[in-house]
Amino acid sequence: MKRAAMLSLALLAGGCASMQKERGHQEVAALVEARTGLKTRWDQGTPEDAEVSRHLDTLLGEPLTSDRAVEVALLNNPALQQTYEELGVSQADMVQAGLLSNPVLSGSVGVPIGNLGVTEHEFSLVQEFVDIFTLPLRKRVAKEQFIADTLRVAHEALSTAAEVRKAFREFQARRQLVELRREVLLAAEVSAEFAARQREAGNITELELATEQATAEQSRLDLSQEELTLVEDREHLNRLMGLWGPRIQWTLSESLPELPAKEAPLEHLETTAIKQRLDIDAARKQASLMWNALELAKTTRWFGRVEVGVHTHRDSDGPRLFGPTLSLELPIFDQRQGLIGKLEAQYRQSERRLTELSVNARSEVRAARARLQSLRMQAEHYRTTVLPLRDKVIAQSQLQYNAMQIGLTPLLTAKKEQVESYRGYLETVRDYWMARAELEQLLGGRLPGSTEPPPSPAPPPAPAAPEHSHEHSHP
Amino acid sequence: MREPTDPAEPLQASDAVASIDPSATSEAVPVVEAAAPQGFGALTRRGILSTAGAALAGGALLLRGARAEAQPASPSRPEAPKRASYAGAPPGMPHRDYQPVVVPNGTTLPWKLVDGVKVFHLVAEEVEHEFAPGLKALCWGYNGQVHGPTIEVVEGDRVRFYVTNRLSAPTTVHWHGILLPSGMDGVGGLNQKPIDPGETFRYEFTFRQSGMGMYHSHHDEMTQIAMGMVGLIVIHPRHPTGPKVDKDFALMLHEWRIDAGTRRPNPNEMTDFNMLTLNAKAFPATAPLVVRKGERVRIRLGNLGPMDHHPIHLHGYHFRVTETDAGRIPESAQWPETTVLVPVGSTRTVEFVADVPGDWAMHCHMTHHVMNQMGHAFPNVIGMKPGGLDAKVRKLLPGYMTMGQAGMGDMGEMGMPVPENSIPMSGGEGKHGYITMGGMFTVLKVREHTNGQEDPGWYENPPGTQATTATAAELQRDGIEVPKPS
């Protein structure tokens, strides 16, 4: 009896696994923080979560930066929160896997029909026995599944962070592109006005005037299109940050940053990606857990159901019987061939998936690195060569105008071309930062030296006119 | 050699020369015009002295002279009877046989006498030339000059030109309007092999006419003339007719395309020339023609510009056109003019007595030819009201200011930065303000006293001879009512 009690206790203890609310997300948060330096939170409606909500308001109260936008998204992106819930599901599976099947208490009472005999009682307590041997292995498989899920969720968080960074750069650049588009419009408007005045003086044809005016109106449409894109870019960012209501009033003060002075070393990036990418890690874990599941199935293939128990029986003639029971399934027909086959296939599948992911990761890293280098080269070329040339074209056009060699229209055309070049430069810098976010995402972490460079805008082509100098002074 | 077929026909001088001087056989007939009003034998004392000198110089020349005297006019030269030939005459000497020309902004080509032949040396080469302060360009010229130096000879001079090519392209020299043997005419491919870079050719002939000729490249003319390879040839008559002149100016007209901010003429230009020059200078760099009051003045004008004729107008005088490029016009046919059209490829000579002192403008009357580097694409903004446009443009282009609503006149004065190596499209300072002309513009300065060609400065008009603002009293006196501006 004493031994039986001990056994039940052990069984109970083994099954005494419970859900922990923050379990899993802590790991996710740690992984994300290690890679982005930013905290993430699973909003479960606790008082701390209210604190987080206030923190969000603080973050959004100040002009947004790339890092802040990522932080807001990590705390508030609804898709991410949805993903965090998967951790609960996964954890539940893990808890479930750690539970022993419950002992089965069965009893029967036999009441004699007629006058002969006495009432018989029979009770048994039976426990599925094989669980005790397979439980650790099952727990391991479930735990690995849980870890894999955690990694996957953390990877999702990092992807969201990268997407936010890209959307942020897109929006940041768009504001400046809109500004430049306004300059193009101004140039076209001035050109048209000049033509109108010439026409008024009787010096040009209706045709020439209409041509100038048509150009100006086209510029107006171009600006309107770009302004719409600006709204769309902003809304993309709002979606990623999970914002609505008054929180969408956030502002942006910085212009697109200059390129970092030095490119981070771009060697060994493939190895780094393979080492630190969480989705690869998850796939690796997935493969490993499939292996363990397969092992489990193989080790238990000859085990049928083993049920061990005690039963007590009171016989009709009086004596009370007590003794163990054993019920053994004989694996004659079903030796889990089906399950093993399936697991083998799934294992190979997960191995292949890991290979695919790794091969793709390496290639994507190489492509992203090439893109980053090329965009840096292009941006540098713009900055050191094309833009100075455009400036020179303006300066020389102005001189030619002063010498009455050319008129205002070609001067304004030169201005428009200069602005278009600045737009090209801005787009290249934007693409550079987007490529950098992409590369970081592909590496599963930040590139060395990826702290925000000093916010310095693309050199604005707006003239430093002496008569405008008062605009730069502070009251 | 042409053999005389008829013993009755007089021998040509060339035949005689050929028999004595084989080196001269390449030269064609120095046609003799014995029937001219002044036959060789009936010459002045100077001519006789020359003949004596020639006789001393050698039998060939003597023979040539003697033959010349004996020859009738060549029927193949219709103009021949009008003029005498002095082939074989002794070389004309400056201040003895002729009054040297003044070449404003230019020079005359030096020569030396070798065995009675005037020997010149022309070097065709690239030259950095200043058109006016602020504008230099790499042109092609001769002897370090653009245009080439003026060649000055006397009718009858035997000349030998060595031409060295220091250009990167083959060239030739054509003696424009000069009567000479075909092989000396200098048309590349036609009369001679082009002179390759590094080569030196020899041209040799005798000037048998007087007047003004020119010289220029006749190989890849479009390029080489547009690049400046032209020059004047002044041939003084052995025996001048008409009144003696005191000042004899020689001017070459030319046109170029040099875009503001460039440093080489564009020979591909066909119509839009933007540098119009007198002796390769544009006003305000043109040197004035300085004359003492009462002097008889001759101005010789040659035009080897690529495309345009130039009506040259002189203020203050009526002049007579006394010569074309084929020689002197008989007095009875001389026209009184104030403007003489000098067509491309022609020369015209005018004469007048400078009896009224003052600063007198002389210029091409094509208005665009008294402009410098004007922008032909500059929009027409005359009468345009800029309104608030300037402020708007300055948002984009800080240095902007609307120009030209009242024309181009003020442009040179504004002092705005312009492209390097360019000059304002018009003008220079005058005594009474800004002169809104450039290009083919110069000033004839007639003074009581002069100091050679030294610029005497601006003319001081005597009191009462100067246009000034009308006073209110004058207007009232004469009943002039000035309409108020609307």
Interface residues (C-beta under 8 A of the other chain):
Chain A: E183 L186 A187 E189 V190 E193 F194 R197 Q198 E200 A201 G202 N203 I204 I394 Q396 Q398 L399 Q400 Y401 N402 A403 M404 Q405 I406 G407 L408 T409 P410 L411 L412 K415 A462 P463 A464 A465 P466 E467 H468
Chain B: D259 A260 G261 Q373 M374 G375 A377 F378 P379 N380 V381 I382 G383 M384 K385 P386 G387 L389 K392 V393 R394 K395 L396 L397 P398 G399 Y400 T402 M403 G404 M408 M411 M414 M416 P417 V418 P419 S422 P424 M425
